[in-house]
């Protein structure tokens, strides 16, 4: 099966989401962990494999994002914006819908 997410796309996703380096980072771990929060609530912990190979597979991130393979790839390729991603998470019940008072 073809790789859906490369390290390059995974890195773009982490940056797009504004995910912060996780405090649970473990020295010597083969992954770097990033926390994506929405309105102060942890929504997803994303993991990037260490190393310089930009073609290295990151398909594990698809589940971490609560998306299907195509939508995860679109998030990295900018077809899906941060705002649309939040709507998708709300529709799937992973985060509470906005109440309009924020």
C-alpha positions, 0 to 999 in steps of 0.5 A: 500500500502506498504511503499516505503521509510523508514526514514532510506532510506530517511536519506541515500538519503539526505547524498548521495546527500550531501544535506545541512540543509535548511535556511528555517528551521522552529523551531517546524516543524515536518520536517527537511528540506534539500536542494540539489543543483547542480552547485549552483542551488537549485534542490530539497528541501527534508523533513525528519520527525523528531523522532527516528522511522526509520520505519516511512514512507517517501513516500512524498520524492518520489515526492520531488526527481522527481523520481518514487517509485522504482527509489527513493528506488534504490537511497536509496539502492545504486543501483542508484548513485549520478551521475546516479541520476543527469543524470535522472534529466537532462533527465527529464528536472529538471536540465540543461544538462552538456555542457562538459565545467565543 
